[in-house]
Amino acid sequence: MPIYEYECDSCNHHFEVEQSMRDNPLTECPECSGHIRRVFGLSSVIFKGSGFYCTDTKKSGENKEAPSAACATCPAAPGSSS
């Protein structure tokens, strides 16, 4: 079930609630009964491995196996040494 973030317009109380996608959004702050709004949190994505660009975007006639070392056209992953 997704976790939604809310913030109160009156007291700035920030909280998370586990709700079904079918549930209506909350409208009242549990702290002060003021009006709340849903906040969209940031998410991060981490790509690991040989990389989508090197293995999955080549033309269909080319070999799709991941190279043993980083390919020449792919940027180095953060924290890796070459």
N, CA, C and O atoms as a CHARMM CRD file, in Angstrom:
* protein
*
  328
    1    1 MET  N      0.84000  -1.16600   0.00000 PROA 1      0.00000
    2    1 MET  CA     0.00000   0.00000   0.00000 PROA 1      0.00000
    3    1 MET  C      0.90000   1.24900   0.00000 PROA 1      0.00000
    4    1 MET  O      1.91000   1.27800   0.70200 PROA 1      0.00000
    5    2 PRO  N      0.54100   2.27200  -0.77700 PROA 2      0.00000
    6    2 PRO  CA     1.38300   3.46700  -0.85300 PROA 2      0.00000
    7    2 PRO  C      1.35600   4.29400   0.43400 PROA 2      0.00000
    8    2 PRO  O      0.39400   4.26200   1.20100 PROA 2      0.00000
    9    3 ILE  N      2.42800   5.02400   0.63700 PROA 3      0.00000
   10    3 ILE  CA     2.53400   5.94500   1.76100 PROA 3      0.00000
   11    3 ILE  C      2.46000   7.35700   1.19800 PROA 3      0.00000
   12    3 ILE  O      3.24300   7.72600   0.32300 PROA 3      0.00000
   13    4 TYR  N      1.51300   8.14400   1.70300 PROA 4      0.00000
   14    4 TYR  CA     1.32900   9.51900   1.24200 PROA 4      0.00000
   15    4 TYR  C      1.81200  10.48800   2.31400 PROA 4      0.00000
   16    4 TYR  O      1.65700  10.24000   3.51000 PROA 4      0.00000
   17    5 GLU  N      2.39800  11.59500   1.86700 PROA 5      0.00000
   18    5 GLU  CA     2.85800  12.64100   2.77500 PROA 5      0.00000
   19    5 GLU  C      1.85600  13.79200   2.75200 PROA 5      0.00000
   20    5 GLU  O      1.33300  14.16200   1.70100 PROA 5      0.00000
   21    6 TYR  N      1.60200  14.34300   3.92500 PROA 6      0.00000
   22    6 TYR  CA     0.69600  15.48500   4.05800 PROA 6      0.00000
   23    6 TYR  C      1.38100  16.56200   4.88600 PROA 6      0.00000
   24    6 TYR  O      2.27400  16.28200   5.68600 PROA 6      0.00000
   25    7 GLU  N      0.93900  17.80800   4.67500 PROA 7      0.00000
   26    7 GLU  CA     1.42600  18.92300   5.48200 PROA 7      0.00000
   27    7 GLU  C      0.26000  19.86400   5.77400 PROA 7      0.00000
   28    7 GLU  O     -0.55200  20.16700   4.90000 PROA 7      0.00000
   29    8 CYS  N      0.20100  20.31400   7.01700 PROA 8      0.00000
   30    8 CYS  CA    -0.87300  21.21000   7.44600 PROA 8      0.00000
   31    8 CYS  C     -0.53900  22.64600   7.04900 PROA 8      0.00000
   32    8 CYS  O      0.58900  23.10300   7.23600 PROA 8      0.00000
   33    9 ASP  N     -1.52800  23.35200   6.50000 PROA 9      0.00000
   34    9 ASP  CA    -1.34700  24.76200   6.13900 PROA 9      0.00000
   35    9 ASP  C     -1.31400  25.65700   7.37400 PROA 9      0.00000
   36    9 ASP  O     -0.72800  26.73800   7.33300 PROA 9      0.00000
   37   10 SER  N     -1.93300  25.22500   8.47100 PROA 10     0.00000
   38   10 SER  CA    -2.01700  26.05000   9.68400 PROA 10     0.00000
   39   10 SER  C     -0.80200  25.89600  10.59100 PROA 10     0.00000
   40   10 SER  O     -0.16200  26.88500  10.94600 PROA 10     0.00000
   41   11 CYS  N     -0.48100  24.65300  10.96800 PROA 11     0.00000
   42   11 CYS  CA     0.59200  24.42600  11.95000 PROA 11     0.00000
   43   11 CYS  C      1.86100  23.83000  11.34200 PROA 11     0.00000
   44   11 CYS  O      2.82600  23.58300  12.06500 PROA 11     0.00000
   45   12 ASN  N      1.88000  23.59600  10.03200 PROA 12     0.00000
   46   12 ASN  CA     3.03100  23.02700   9.31500 PROA 12     0.00000
   47   12 ASN  C      3.40500  21.62200   9.77200 PROA 12     0.00000
   48   12 ASN  O      4.52800  21.17000   9.54600 PROA 12     0.00000
   49   13 HSD  N      2.47000  20.93400  10.41200 PROA 13     0.00000
   50   13 HSD  CA     2.70700  19.54100  10.82200 PROA 13     0.00000
   51   13 HSD  C      2.86600  18.69200   9.56200 PROA 13     0.00000
   52   13 HSD  O      2.01500  18.72300   8.67400 PROA 13     0.00000
   53   14 HSD  N      3.95600  17.93700   9.49200 PROA 14     0.00000
   54   14 HSD  CA     4.26100  17.09000   8.33600 PROA 14     0.00000
   55   14 HSD  C      4.15300  15.63700   8.79900 PROA 14     0.00000
   56   14 HSD  O      4.76600  15.25600   9.79700 PROA 14     0.00000
   57   15 PHE  N      3.38100  14.83000   8.08100 PROA 15     0.00000
   58   15 PHE  CA     3.20900  13.43500   8.49200 PROA 15     0.00000
   59   15 PHE  C      2.95100  12.55100   7.28100 PROA 15     0.00000
   60   15 PHE  O      2.61100  13.02900   6.19900 PROA 15     0.00000
   61   16 GLU  N      3.12000  11.25400   7.49000 PROA 16     0.00000
   62   16 GLU  CA     2.90700  10.25300   6.44400 PROA 16     0.00000
   63   16 GLU  C      1.76600   9.32900   6.85600 PROA 16     0.00000
   64   16 GLU  O      1.59000   9.02500   8.03600 PROA 16     0.00000
   65   17 VAL  N      0.99700   8.88900   5.86400 PROA 17     0.00000
   66   17 VAL  CA    -0.13100   7.99100   6.11700 PROA 17     0.00000
   67   17 VAL  C     -0.12300   6.89300   5.06000 PROA 17     0.00000
   68   17 VAL  O      0.00800   7.16900   3.86700 PROA 17     0.00000
   69   18 GLU  N     -0.26400   5.65100   5.50600 PROA 18     0.00000
   70   18 GLU  CA    -0.38900   4.53100   4.57400 PROA 18     0.00000
   71   18 GLU  C     -1.85500   4.42200   4.18000 PROA 18     0.00000
   72   18 GLU  O     -2.71600   4.17000   5.02300 PROA 18     0.00000
   73   19 GLN  N     -2.13600   4.61400   2.88200 PROA 19     0.00000
   74   19 GLN  CA    -3.50900   4.60100   2.39100 PROA 19     0.00000
   75   19 GLN  C     -3.59000   3.80400   1.10300 PROA 19     0.00000
   76   19 GLN  O     -2.61500   3.68900   0.36000 PROA 19     0.00000
   77   20 SER  N     -4.75900   3.26200   0.85500 PROA 20     0.00000
   78   20 SER  CA    -5.02200   2.62200  -0.42300 PROA 20     0.00000
   79   20 SER  C     -5.13500   3.71000  -1.48500 PROA 20     0.00000
   80   20 SER  O     -5.47700   4.85100  -1.17700 PROA 20     0.00000
   81   21 MET  N     -4.85000   3.35700  -2.72500 PROA 21     0.00000
   82   21 MET  CA    -4.97900   4.31700  -3.81700 PROA 21     0.00000
   83   21 MET  C     -6.44000   4.69700  -4.03600 PROA 21     0.00000
   84   21 MET  O     -6.72800   5.74300  -4.61800 PROA 21     0.00000
   85   22 ARG  N     -7.34800   3.86700  -3.58000 PROA 22     0.00000
   86   22 ARG  CA    -8.78100   4.13100  -3.73200 PROA 22     0.00000
   87   22 ARG  C     -9.33300   5.04900  -2.64200 PROA 22     0.00000
   88   22 ARG  O    -10.42400   5.60000  -2.79100 PROA 22     0.00000
   89   23 ASP  N     -8.58500   5.21600  -1.54600 PROA 23     0.00000
   90   23 ASP  CA    -9.04600   6.08000  -0.45300 PROA 23     0.00000
   91   23 ASP  C     -9.02100   7.54300  -0.88300 PROA 23     0.00000
   92   23 ASP  O     -8.16700   7.95700  -1.66700 PROA 23     0.00000
   93   24 ASN  N     -9.95900   8.31100  -0.36500 PROA 24     0.00000
   94   24 ASN  CA    -9.95300   9.75400  -0.60400 PROA 24     0.00000
   95   24 ASN  C     -8.81000  10.39400   0.17800 PROA 24     0.00000
   96   24 ASN  O     -8.47600   9.92500   1.26500 PROA 24     0.00000
   97   25 PRO  N     -8.20300  11.45800  -0.35400 PROA 25     0.00000
   98   25 PRO  CA    -7.13400  12.14000   0.38700 PROA 25     0.00000
   99   25 PRO  C     -7.66400  12.71100   1.70100 PROA 25     0.00000
  100   25 PRO  O     -8.82900  13.09800   1.79600 PROA 25     0.00000
  101   26 LEU  N     -6.80200  12.75900   2.70500 PROA 26     0.00000
  102   26 LEU  CA    -7.19100  13.34500   3.98600 PROA 26     0.00000
  103   26 LEU  C     -7.36000  14.85200   3.81800 PROA 26     0.00000
  104   26 LEU  O     -6.75800  15.45100   2.92700 PROA 26     0.00000
  105   27 THR  N     -8.17200  15.45800   4.66500 PROA 27     0.00000
  106   27 THR  CA    -8.42500  16.90000   4.56200 PROA 27     0.00000
  107   27 THR  C     -8.21700  17.63800   5.87700 PROA 27     0.00000
  108   27 THR  O     -8.19900  18.86900   5.89000 PROA 27     0.00000
  109   28 GLU  N     -8.05800  16.90800   6.99700 PROA 28     0.00000
  110   28 GLU  CA    -7.97000  17.54800   8.30700 PROA 28     0.00000
  111   28 GLU  C     -6.71300  17.11200   9.04800 PROA 28     0.00000
  112   28 GLU  O     -6.39400  15.92400   9.10000 PROA 28     0.00000
  113   29 CYS  N     -6.00600  18.07400   9.61600 PROA 29     0.00000
  114   29 CYS  CA    -4.77300  17.80900  10.36700 PROA 29     0.00000
  115   29 CYS  C     -5.09500  17.08000  11.67400 PROA 29     0.00000
  116   29 CYS  O     -6.01600  17.47900  12.38600 PROA 29     0.00000
  117   30 PRO  N     -4.35200  16.01600  12.00000 PROA 30     0.00000
  118   30 PRO  CA    -4.60300  15.30100  13.25600 PROA 30     0.00000
  119   30 PRO  C     -4.15300  16.09800  14.48600 PROA 30     0.00000
  120   30 PRO  O     -4.56700  15.78900  15.60300 PROA 30     0.00000
  121   31 GLU  N     -3.30800  17.12200  14.29200 PROA 31     0.00000
  122   31 GLU  CA    -2.80600  17.91900  15.41600 PROA 31     0.00000
  123   31 GLU  C     -3.71600  19.09900  15.75400 PROA 31     0.00000
  124   31 GLU  O     -4.05000  19.31800  16.91900 PROA 31     0.00000
  125   32 CYS  N     -4.12200  19.86800  14.71800 PROA 32     0.00000
  126   32 CYS  CA    -4.85700  21.11400  14.98800 PROA 32     0.00000
  127   32 CYS  C     -6.20100  21.19900  14.26400 PROA 32     0.00000
  128   32 CYS  O     -6.90400  22.20100  14.39100 PROA 32     0.00000
  129   33 SER  N     -6.56200  20.17400  13.51700 PROA 33     0.00000
  130   33 SER  CA    -7.79900  20.12300  12.72000 PROA 33     0.00000
  131   33 SER  C     -7.83000  21.14700  11.59000 PROA 33     0.00000
  132   33 SER  O     -8.89200  21.44900  11.04600 PROA 33     0.00000
  133   34 GLY  N     -6.65600  21.67900  11.23800 PROA 34     0.00000
  134   34 GLY  CA    -6.57100  22.62600  10.12700 PROA 34     0.00000
  135   34 GLY  C     -6.59100  21.90600   8.78700 PROA 34     0.00000
  136   34 GLY  O     -6.60900  20.67600   8.72700 PROA 34     0.00000
  137   35 HSD  N     -6.58600  22.68500   7.71800 PROA 35     0.00000
  138   35 HSD  CA    -6.60900  22.13900   6.35400 PROA 35     0.00000
  139   35 HSD  C     -5.22400  21.59700   5.99800 PROA 35     0.00000
  140   35 HSD  O     -4.21100  22.25400   6.24100 PROA 35     0.00000
  141   36 ILE  N     -5.19000  20.40100   5.42500 PROA 36     0.00000
  142   36 ILE  CA    -3.91600  19.80900   5.00900 PROA 36     0.00000
  143   36 ILE  C     -3.90400  19.61900   3.50000 PROA 36     0.00000
  144   36 ILE  O     -4.94600  19.61500   2.84400 PROA 36     0.00000
  145   37 ARG  N     -2.70200  19.46300   2.97100 PROA 37     0.00000
  146   37 ARG  CA    -2.53200  19.19400   1.54200 PROA 37     0.00000
  147   37 ARG  C     -1.52200  18.06900   1.38100 PROA 37     0.00000
  148   37 ARG  O     -0.64300  17.87400   2.22100 PROA 37     0.00000
  149   38 ARG  N     -1.66400  17.34300   0.30000 PROA 38     0.00000
  150   38 ARG  CA    -0.74800  16.24300   0.01500 PROA 38     0.00000
  151   38 ARG  C      0.55000  16.82200  -0.53000 PROA 38     0.00000
  152   38 ARG  O      0.53300  17.70900  -1.38400 PROA 38     0.00000
  153   39 VAL  N      1.67100  16.32000  -0.03300 PROA 39     0.00000
  154   39 VAL  CA     2.99400  16.76100  -0.45600 PROA 39     0.00000
  155   39 VAL  C      3.60600  15.64300  -1.28300 PROA 39     0.00000
  156   39 VAL  O      3.53600  14.47300  -0.90500 PROA 39     0.00000
  157   40 PHE  N      4.19700  15.99700  -2.39700 PROA 40     0.00000
  158   40 PHE  CA     4.85600  14.99800  -3.23000 PROA 40     0.00000
  159   40 PHE  C      6.32400  14.94500  -2.85400 PROA 40     0.00000
  160   40 PHE  O      7.07100  15.89600  -3.08500 PROA 40     0.00000
  161   41 GLY  N      6.73300  13.82200  -2.27200 PROA 41     0.00000
  162   41 GLY  CA     8.10700  13.65200  -1.84000 PROA 41     0.00000
  163   41 GLY  C      9.01800  13.30000  -2.99700 PROA 41     0.00000
  164   41 GLY  O      8.56500  12.89000  -4.06500 PROA 41     0.00000
  165   42 LEU  N     10.29700  13.46600  -2.77100 PROA 42     0.00000
  166   42 LEU  CA    11.29100  13.13500  -3.77900 PROA 42     0.00000
  167   42 LEU  C     11.66200  11.66400  -3.67500 PROA 42     0.00000
  168   42 LEU  O     11.65500  11.08300  -2.59000 PROA 42     0.00000
  169   43 SER  N     11.97500  11.09000  -4.77900 PROA 43     0.00000
  170   43 SER  CA    12.45100   9.71100  -4.77900 PROA 43     0.00000
  171   43 SER  C     13.77600   9.67700  -5.51600 PROA 43     0.00000
  172   43 SER  O     14.08500  10.56500  -6.31100 PROA 43     0.00000
  173   44 SER  N     14.53900   8.66300  -5.24800 PROA 44     0.00000
  174   44 SER  CA    15.82600   8.54500  -5.92100 PROA 44     0.00000
  175   44 SER  C     15.90700   7.20200  -6.63100 PROA 44     0.00000
  176   44 SER  O     15.28700   6.22200  -6.21700 PROA 44     0.00000
  177   45 VAL  N     16.66900   7.18000  -7.68700 PROA 45     0.00000
  178   45 VAL  CA    16.85600   5.97200  -8.47100 PROA 45     0.00000
  179   45 VAL  C     18.35000   5.71600  -8.56800 PROA 45     0.00000
  180   45 VAL  O     19.12500   6.62600  -8.86300 PROA 45     0.00000
  181   46 ILE  N     18.74700   4.49500  -8.32300 PROA 46     0.00000
  182   46 ILE  CA    20.15400   4.12500  -8.42100 PROA 46     0.00000
  183   46 ILE  C     20.27300   3.00700  -9.43800 PROA 46     0.00000
  184   46 ILE  O     19.65700   1.95200  -9.28600 PROA 46     0.00000
  185   47 PHE  N     21.06100   3.23600 -10.46900 PROA 47     0.00000
  186   47 PHE  CA    21.30200   2.22000 -11.48100 PROA 47     0.00000
  187   47 PHE  C     22.60700   1.51500 -11.14700 PROA 47     0.00000
  188   47 PHE  O     23.63100   2.16400 -10.93500 PROA 47     0.00000
  189   48 LYS  N     22.57300   0.20200 -11.10100 PROA 48     0.00000
  190   48 LYS  CA    23.77100  -0.58500 -10.82100 PROA 48     0.00000
  191   48 LYS  C     23.98400  -1.56600 -11.95800 PROA 48     0.00000
  192   48 LYS  O     23.04500  -1.88700 -12.68600 PROA 48     0.00000
  193   49 GLY  N     25.18000  -2.03300 -12.11400 PROA 49     0.00000
  194   49 GLY  CA    25.47000  -2.99400 -13.16600 PROA 49     0.00000
  195   49 GLY  C     26.08800  -2.32300 -14.37500 PROA 49     0.00000
  196   49 GLY  O     26.59000  -1.20300 -14.28900 PROA 49     0.00000
  197   50 SER  N     26.04900  -3.01400 -15.49500 PROA 50     0.00000
  198   50 SER  CA    26.70000  -2.50900 -16.70200 PROA 50     0.00000
  199   50 SER  C     25.93900  -1.35400 -17.31800 PROA 50     0.00000
  200   50 SER  O     26.51900  -0.57400 -18.07400 PROA 50     0.00000
  201   51 GLY  N     24.68100  -1.22300 -17.02300 PROA 51     0.00000
  202   51 GLY  CA    23.92000  -0.06400 -17.44800 PROA 51     0.00000
  203   51 GLY  C     23.01000  -0.30000 -18.62200 PROA 51     0.00000
  204   51 GLY  O     23.33500  -1.05600 -19.53700 PROA 51     0.00000
  205   52 PHE  N     21.86300   0.35400 -18.59100 PROA 52     0.00000
  206   52 PHE  CA    20.86800   0.24400 -19.64600 PROA 52     0.00000
  207   52 PHE  C     21.43000   0.72900 -20.97200 PROA 52     0.00000
  208   52 PHE  O     21.21400   0.08700 -22.00000 PROA 52     0.00000
  209   53 TYR  N     22.14000   1.83900 -20.97100 PROA 53     0.00000
  210   53 TYR  CA    22.63000   2.42100 -22.21100 PROA 53     0.00000
  211   53 TYR  C     23.55100   1.45400 -22.95300 PROA 53     0.00000
  212   53 TYR  O     23.45800   1.32700 -24.17400 PROA 53     0.00000
  213   54 CYS  N     24.43000   0.77800 -22.23600 PROA 54     0.00000
  214   54 CYS  CA    25.40400  -0.11400 -22.87700 PROA 54     0.00000
  215   54 CYS  C     24.79300  -1.43600 -23.31600 PROA 54     0.00000
  216   54 CYS  O     25.24200  -2.02000 -24.30200 PROA 54     0.00000
  217   55 THR  N     23.79300  -1.91200 -22.61600 PROA 55     0.00000
  218   55 THR  CA    23.29000  -3.25900 -22.89500 PROA 55     0.00000
  219   55 THR  C     21.96700  -3.30900 -23.64300 PROA 55     0.00000
  220   55 THR  O     21.71000  -4.28500 -24.34800 PROA 55     0.00000
  221   56 ASP  N     21.12600  -2.30200 -23.51700 PROA 56     0.00000
  222   56 ASP  CA    19.76700  -2.41900 -24.04200 PROA 56     0.00000
  223   56 ASP  C     19.39900  -1.46400 -25.17000 PROA 56     0.00000
  224   56 ASP  O     18.31100  -1.59200 -25.73200 PROA 56     0.00000
  225   57 THR  N     20.23600  -0.53600 -25.51500 PROA 57     0.00000
  226   57 THR  CA    19.86300   0.42400 -26.54800 PROA 57     0.00000
  227   57 THR  C     20.60500   0.21000 -27.86100 PROA 57     0.00000
  228   57 THR  O     20.51100   1.04300 -28.76300 PROA 57     0.00000
  229   58 LYS  N     21.32900  -0.87300 -27.98200 PROA 58     0.00000
  230   58 LYS  CA    22.04900  -1.14700 -29.22300 PROA 58     0.00000
  231   58 LYS  C     21.09000  -1.65200 -30.28900 PROA 58     0.00000
  232   58 LYS  O     19.98200  -2.09400 -29.98300 PROA 58     0.00000
  233   59 LYS  N     21.51700  -1.58600 -31.52900 PROA 59     0.00000
  234   59 LYS  CA    20.70200  -2.09800 -32.63100 PROA 59     0.00000
  235   59 LYS  C     20.51200  -3.59800 -32.46600 PROA 59     0.00000
  236   59 LYS  O     21.33900  -4.26300 -31.84100 PROA 59     0.00000
  237   60 SER  N     19.43500  -4.13300 -33.01800 PROA 60     0.00000
  238   60 SER  CA    19.07700  -5.53400 -32.80200 PROA 60     0.00000
  239   60 SER  C     20.12900  -6.50900 -33.32000 PROA 60     0.00000
  240   60 SER  O     20.21500  -7.62300 -32.80200 PROA 60     0.00000
  241   61 GLY  N     20.92100  -6.14900 -34.30300 PROA 61     0.00000
  242   61 GLY  CA    21.92900  -7.04900 -34.84700 PROA 61     0.00000
  243   61 GLY  C     23.19100  -7.13400 -34.01300 PROA 61     0.00000
  244   61 GLY  O     24.01400  -8.02400 -34.22600 PROA 61     0.00000
  245   62 GLU  N     23.35700  -6.23100 -33.07400 PROA 62     0.00000
  246   62 GLU  CA    24.56800  -6.21100 -32.26400 PROA 62     0.00000
  247   62 GLU  C     24.42000  -7.12100 -31.05200 PROA 62     0.00000
  248   62 GLU  O     23.30900  -7.43900 -30.62900 PROA 62     0.00000
  249   63 ASN  N     25.54400  -7.52900 -30.50900 PROA 63     0.00000
  250   63 ASN  CA    25.57600  -8.37600 -29.32400 PROA 63     0.00000
  251   63 ASN  C     25.06800  -7.57600 -28.12600 PROA 63     0.00000
  252   63 ASN  O     25.55300  -6.47300 -27.87500 PROA 63     0.00000
  253   64 LYS  N     24.10100  -8.11100 -27.38600 PROA 64     0.00000
  254   64 LYS  CA    23.52800  -7.39700 -26.25200 PROA 64     0.00000
  255   64 LYS  C     24.12000  -7.82800 -24.91800 PROA 64     0.00000
  256   64 LYS  O     23.60200  -7.43700 -23.87200 PROA 64     0.00000
  257   65 GLU  N     25.16900  -8.60600 -24.91900 PROA 65     0.00000
  258   65 GLU  CA    25.77500  -9.00100 -23.65700 PROA 65     0.00000
  259   65 GLU  C     26.50200  -7.81500 -23.05100 PROA 65     0.00000
  260   65 GLU  O     27.06900  -6.98900 -23.76600 PROA 65     0.00000
  261   66 ALA  N     26.48200  -7.74000 -21.75600 PROA 66     0.00000
  262   66 ALA  CA    27.16900  -6.65900 -21.07100 PROA 66     0.00000
  263   66 ALA  C     28.67300  -6.84700 -21.22500 PROA 66     0.00000
  264   66 ALA  O     29.16800  -7.96600 -21.09000 PROA 66     0.00000
  265   67 PRO  N     29.40300  -5.78100 -21.50300 PROA 67     0.00000
  266   67 PRO  CA    30.84900  -5.89600 -21.61500 PROA 67     0.00000
  267   67 PRO  C     31.45700  -6.21100 -20.25600 PROA 67     0.00000
  268   67 PRO  O     30.87300  -5.89100 -19.22000 PROA 67     0.00000
  269   68 SER  N     32.63200  -6.83800 -20.26000 PROA 68     0.00000
  270   68 SER  CA    33.25500  -7.21300 -19.00000 PROA 68     0.00000
  271   68 SER  C     33.75000  -5.98100 -18.24900 PROA 68     0.00000
  272   68 SER  O     33.73000  -5.95800 -17.01900 PROA 68     0.00000
  273   69 ALA  N     34.18900  -4.97200 -18.96800 PROA 69     0.00000
  274   69 ALA  CA    34.57800  -3.70600 -18.35000 PROA 69     0.00000
  275   69 ALA  C     33.57200  -2.66100 -18.81200 PROA 69     0.00000
  276   69 ALA  O     32.74600  -2.93600 -19.68200 PROA 69     0.00000
  277   70 ALA  N     33.63400  -1.49300 -18.24800 PROA 70     0.00000
  278   70 ALA  CA    32.70900  -0.43200 -18.66000 PROA 70     0.00000
  279   70 ALA  C     32.93400  -0.11600 -20.12700 PROA 70     0.00000
  280   70 ALA  O     34.07700  -0.05000 -20.58000 PROA 70     0.00000
  281   71 CYS  N     31.85900   0.08000 -20.87200 PROA 71     0.00000
  282   71 CYS  CA    32.00800   0.38100 -22.28900 PROA 71     0.00000
  283   71 CYS  C     32.55100   1.79300 -22.45600 PROA 71     0.00000
  284   71 CYS  O     32.41300   2.62100 -21.55600 PROA 71     0.00000
  285   72 ALA  N     33.15700   2.06700 -23.57800 PROA 72     0.00000
  286   72 ALA  CA    33.83100   3.33600 -23.81800 PROA 72     0.00000
  287   72 ALA  C     32.86600   4.51100 -23.86600 PROA 72     0.00000
  288   72 ALA  O     33.25700   5.63400 -23.54800 PROA 72     0.00000
  289   73 THR  N     31.60900   4.28100 -24.25600 PROA 73     0.00000
  290   73 THR  CA    30.67200   5.39500 -24.38900 PROA 73     0.00000
  291   73 THR  C     29.86800   5.66100 -23.12800 PROA 73     0.00000
  292   73 THR  O     29.15300   6.66000 -23.05700 PROA 73     0.00000
  293   74 CYS  N     29.96900   4.78000 -22.11900 PROA 74     0.00000
  294   74 CYS  CA    29.19500   4.95800 -20.89500 PROA 74     0.00000
  295   74 CYS  C     29.99400   5.75900 -19.87300 PROA 74     0.00000
  296   74 CYS  O     31.19500   5.53900 -19.72200 PROA 74     0.00000
  297   75 PRO  N     29.33800   6.69100 -19.16300 PROA 75     0.00000
  298   75 PRO  CA    30.04600   7.41200 -18.10800 PROA 75     0.00000
  299   75 PRO  C     30.32600   6.46900 -16.94100 PROA 75     0.00000
  300   75 PRO  O     29.59100   5.50900 -16.70900 PROA 75     0.00000
  301   76 ALA  N     31.39100   6.75700 -16.21800 PROA 76     0.00000
  302   76 ALA  CA    31.74700   5.92800 -15.06700 PROA 76     0.00000
  303   76 ALA  C     30.71800   6.11500 -13.96800 PROA 76     0.00000
  304   76 ALA  O     30.19900   7.21500 -13.77800 PROA 76     0.00000
  305   77 ALA  N     30.42200   5.05100 -13.24900 PROA 77     0.00000
  306   77 ALA  CA    29.48300   5.11700 -12.13500 PROA 77     0.00000
  307   77 ALA  C     30.12400   5.87400 -10.98100 PROA 77     0.00000
  308   77 ALA  O     31.33600   5.77200 -10.78800 PROA 77     0.00000
  309   78 PRO  N     29.34900   6.63400 -10.20600 PROA 78     0.00000
  310   78 PRO  CA    29.91200   7.34300  -9.06000 PROA 78     0.00000
  311   78 PRO  C     30.56600   6.36400  -8.09600 PROA 78     0.00000
  312   78 PRO  O     30.01400   5.30700  -7.79100 PROA 78     0.00000
  313   79 GLY  N     31.73800   6.73000  -7.62800 PROA 79     0.00000
  314   79 GLY  CA    32.43500   5.88000  -6.67900 PROA 79     0.00000
  315   79 GLY  C     33.25500   4.77600  -7.31500 PROA 79     0.00000
  316   79 GLY  O     33.93300   4.03000  -6.60800 PROA 79     0.00000
  317   80 SER  N     33.20800   4.65100  -8.65100 PROA 80     0.00000
  318   80 SER  CA    33.99600   3.61200  -9.30100 PROA 80     0.00000
  319   80 SER  C     35.31500   4.19500  -9.75800 PROA 80     0.00000
  320   80 SER  O     35.42500   5.40000  -9.98600 PROA 80     0.00000
  321   81 SER  N     36.29400   3.36200  -9.89000 PROA 81     0.00000
  322   81 SER  CA    37.59400   3.81900 -10.38000 PROA 81     0.00000
  323   81 SER  C     37.88500   3.12200 -11.69000 PROA 81     0.00000
  324   81 SER  O     37.52300   1.96100 -11.87700 PROA 81     0.00000
  325   82 SER  N     38.54500   3.83700 -12.60800 PROA 82     0.00000
  326   82 SER  CA    38.84300   3.23000 -13.89700 PROA 82     0.00000
  327   82 SER  C     40.31100   3.23900 -14.18300 PROA 82     0.00000
  328   82 SER  O     40.73900   2.76300 -15.23500 PROA 82     0.00000
